[in-house]
Amino acid sequence: MRAPSRSLAVRITGLFALIVCVVVGMVGASLYDATNSALSTRADYQLIGRVEHFRSLLHDMYTITQIESRPRLFETMLGDRQDVIIFRRAGVAPFINVNPEHRPLPPLTPVPVTSPVTLDALYEGKSADGVSMRWVAAQARIGASGEMVEIIAAHTMTQEARVLSAYLVRVWITVIGAVLVTVLLAYWVSSRGLRPARAMAAKAAEITPDRMSARLDVANAPAELQSLAESFNAMLDRLATGYQRLLQFSADLAHEVRTPIGVLIGQTQVTLAHTRSAAEYRSVLESNLEELERLGRIAQNILFLAQADHEAQQIERTRLVIREELETIRTYFEGIADERQITFEVAAEGEMVAHAIMCRRAIGNVVVNAVRYATPGTVVRLSGRADAEGASIVIGNQGEPIAADVLARLFDRFYRGDAARSEFTESSGLGLAIVQAIMHLHGGHASATCTRDGWIEFTLRFANSDANTTLNP
């Protein structure tokens, strides 16, 4: 089963929330690390300053006896109740021992009395509960006696740990709050930003086969959606044109088949109304056969056009001598032309690459129209030439001038510039449409021009190609 797709607004909101979570988290982590480093550095310098202060007091003011009698003075100088301060002489038990948690002493190297205490002298350890500690040991000289003692001091980072813990909670609260606020604002902004897209979707939903004129508003669409709206409108224009052509084709097809079917039904009903002689039945059957053959030609032509509409369709081509092809066409139509006192003139040179049967059919369809509509007693000229890009066949005849709007539609299916019918082939209005289809299969095109005095020329352009196919004409 297909899973339901998430809305674009939800996706944008999720992405914004992820971005904010990452960015705020990185900023919070960076500030947390900076705060941790600052607190540690501050505590280290305070511990060093405390030891140096003890050194100064021991040197200037006290003897060991005085120090032993006043331990509380040094306890008040500690930064935290868990801090450690130990005064001792070498090889003797400490005479000041402030170590509330009874922490074991780490291996420390005392700083000589002649050297200042620096950060390098600090030793980092851990308390039993995992809190970080800083240790330092330094030598000091007692007042006038000049006796040497060792000062061991330690600071437990308990307060700093509490500060960092509270800061970490604030970071998480800030991240969660920023994400929530971003989710709300991003959803609101994306919903408003996608409103034009929803309007376009609603407009597109109004388009039906009965209402193909609706178009998207390109001018008021956001810049990012204007190209989409233009492409969609162009697609609708193509669909509307194709739909109208399909409706017209269906109507024309119904009109074409209605006439022969009506003739068949009428003749059959009249014949069956009374008893007829064998000759009468034969005459009716012969007439019906003509109409059935006409329906067969229409069906064959429509099938060919349907096959030719496939753009991927390719054809098998051979090299043809243009003059020989035109001479063959002239010979075939000379009988029909003589009946109207029309003669042919052929002027051609070179060769072309084309499907032989389709080529003859396309030229024949144009020639039969030229003979049909040419002024009696005139000449139909057949000419052809080859060039580097292909070949051109031109069929010209003298007739009634054709308007420009009619010329533009001559190759439409079932279109006739003249409503008159003819006994000649391809009188269903599909002849020139088949010509254009054959030209497209050859990578070329067909066109028509007419001068003011009625000289009409059809030009068939064949392109060079080596493509092959199994399409049957």
Secondary structure, 3 states (H helix, E strand, C coil): CCCCCCCHHHHHHHHHHHHHHHHHHHHHHHHHHHHHHHHHHHHHHHHHHHHHHHHHHHHHCCCHHHHHHCHHHHHCCCCCCCCEEEEECCCCCCCEEECCCCCCCCCCCCECCCCCCCHHHCEEEECCCCCEEEEEEEEEECCCCCCEEEEEEEEECHHHHHHHHHHHHHHHHHHHHHHHHHHHHHHHHHHHHCHHHHHHHHHHHCCECCECCCCCCCCCCCHHHHHHHHHHHHHHHHHHHHHHHHHHHHHHHHHHHHHHHHHHHHHHHHHHHCCCCHHHHHHHHHHHHHHHHHHHHHHHHHHHHHHHCCCCCCCCCEEEEHHHHHHHHHHHHHHHHHHCCCEEEEEECCEEEECHHHHHHHHHHHHHHHHHHCCCCCEEEEEEEEECCEEEEEEEEECCCCCHHHHCCCCCCCCCCCCCCCCCCCCCCCHHHHHHHHHHHCCCEEEEEECCCCEEEEEEEEECCCCCCCCCC
